[in-house]
């Protein structure tokens, strides 16, 4: 279960949705994306469950990966057509939502710097 009140909870949920959309791309076009979609989905699931622990360094990595992944998905969505293209747009949207949420959570959450106390 994803705790949505955790600092990275909503971003974790967005990454799980993105992983599900990766599986959707694999289901609708298995020949073209058989090699790339399963590892990508596994990567997003691993990041999503890693974010449940509240690790800031993992959140920073997930922020960069989500921003980059959204751009890659947009590129694939613009060159495709039909349902697969719509799934790629969904991947881009969920990745960017996760990146935006992670940016906000990383910006607001205070670090371990004791001089701020």
ABEGO torsion letter per residue (X at the ends): XBBAABAAAAAAAAAAAAAAAAAAAAAABAAAAAAAAAAAAAAAAAAAAAAAAGBAAAAAAAAAAAAAAAAAAAAAAAABBEAAAAAAAAAAAAAAAAAAAAAAAAAABBBABAAAX
